[in-house]
Amino acid sequence: MRLPATLIAASLFFAPGIAAAQSAITLKDPKAFEQQLTEMGYAPEPFGAGTDTVETVLHLPNETLGVVLAGCTNGKGCTYAVLLGSFSDLHEVPADWVTKMNVNFDLIKVWVRDDKKLAYSAGAIIEGLPRSTFRAWVENIVDSSNSLANEAIKAGLIAK
């Protein structure tokens, strides 16, 4: 049986969980993005106040990532996101190894922080992405960080 469009629209209006689960990712309002992350099962800390960038920490089951919304005006209307992570047990990584990793990895940029810890980041324009595509992006970054850790183990930079 085919339902009238008005009945379908009304059911979505009165079932906000369904509509929310299907809404596209938005960075226009960091608080709305924070709510979307929560609805998706991520555990974001509240976004801090910012002007050009707005930041938070995203707690995943086995990883913690920094989230920076950038290209913002007065903390709103952000245009892209950057996810960042680092390894607490990788210090003083050789520059030639970091360069090699940047050749090998396409999605993440590998670098060394000021405190000499190995770090990685990935940025993207995510405004309007379906939530499933955003989730796939995050999962690919996590997979890449796991692969990076395995490469560090192979290179003898970290104990197993």
Secondary structure, DSSP 8 states (H G I E B T S, - for coil): ----HHHHHHHHHH-HHHHHHH-----SSHHHHHHHHHHTT-EE------SSEEEEEEE-SS-EEEEEEES-BTTBS--EEEEEEEEEEEES--HHHHHHHHHH-SS-EEEE-TTSEEEEEEEE--TT--HHHHHHHHHHHHHHHHHHHHHHHHTTSS--
